[in-house]
């Protein structure tokens, strides 16, 4: 009898540890990305859509990232590391302000780039437009 009680206690202990572990795995990170809303283009400070976010204005144009700020107050210019495009339009990204020196062919509608290092544009974007 004593052995069966100890077995039950052991199983309950293991189940408790497993439950606690599963709850902490799903906890969001402190710098987890804000969700990019529908019909928006979101630029993230870090790769994989982490860090602070900047959302392209409703006009669909941002000619000068020198004036733009991530939600945390940090300047956007030359600090973007990932992008989500939740619009029905292609997004064009530029190396310089006022839409000068387009980088690549743009980002397709409902596309994303988790790491701008992959396309050699990390920390290089200074303006964008739909």
N, C-alpha and C positions, 0 to 999 in steps of 0.2 A: 504494500500500500504506500509506504513511504517513497519507494522508487517511482511509482506512478505519479504521485503528487509532485515530486522533483522534476519529472519529465514534463508535466503540464506547466510548471513554473518556467522551465527552460524554454518551452515553445512560446509561452506568452511573452517572455522577455525578448526572444528573437523577433517576434511579431511587432512588439513595441519599437524596437530599434529600427526595423524595416519601415514602419510607418513614419517615424520621425525623419528618417533619411529621405523618404520619398517627398515629404513636405518641404524640406529645405532645398532639394534639388530644383524645384519649380519656382523658387523665390527669385524675383527680378533682381538684376544687378543694379548697383547704385547709378551707373551711367547708361543703363539700357535705353535704347532708342525710343523716342516718342513715336507713336504710330503715325504714319503718314496718311492723312485723310484722303478720301476719294476726291478725284478731280484736282489733285495738288501735285506739285513737284517738290520733293524734300531733299535737302542737301545735309549730309551728316559730317560732323567733325572727325569722326573715326571710322575705320573700316568696319564692314559688316553691320552698318546702320546703327552704330553705337555713338556715344558722346552726344553732344548737344545738336539740335536740329535748326535749320533755317528753311522756311517754306517760301517758295517763289510767290510773289504777290499775285493777287487775283488777275491783274492785267496780263500776266504771263510773261512779263519782261522784268529783268533786273540788269540795267546797263552798267552798274558800277557796284561791285561787291565791296569796294572800299567803304561804302556807307552802310552796308548790311551787317547785321549782327545775328549770331546764333542766339537761341533762347537763353543761354547762360551769360550773354553780354560780350562774348569774345567776337572779334571781327571775323567775317566770313572769307574775305579776300585771301586767296592762295592757302586756304586751310581746309578745303573740302576733300574728304577721303572716300565717300560713298554717296550714291544717289538713288532715289526711288522716283519713278515717273508714274503716277496714278492717273494720268490724263489720257485722252484719246488722241493726243498730238505728239509729234516728235519734239524732243527738247534739243536745242542746239547749245553747246557750251563753248566758251571762248577763253583764250589764254589772257586776253587783255580787256580792259574796260571798254565800254561803248561798242561791244560786239566785234572787236578786232581779233584777228587770228583764230579762226574757228578750229577747235580740236576735233579731229575725226569727222564722222558723218552724223553725229548726234546720237541721242538715246531714243529708241523707238517707244511708241505708245505702250503703256503698261509694262515697261521694262525696268530693269535696275542694274546697277553696277555695284556689287558689294565691296569691291576694293579697286580704287582708281589706279593703284600701282600696276594692276594687271594690264592696263592700257596706257601706262606711262603718263597719266595725267594727275597723279596724286599731288595735292597742294599746289595746283597750277591754275585753277579756275577763277576768273575775275568778272565774268558776266554770263548771262544765260537768257534764252528766250524760247518761246514755243513757236 
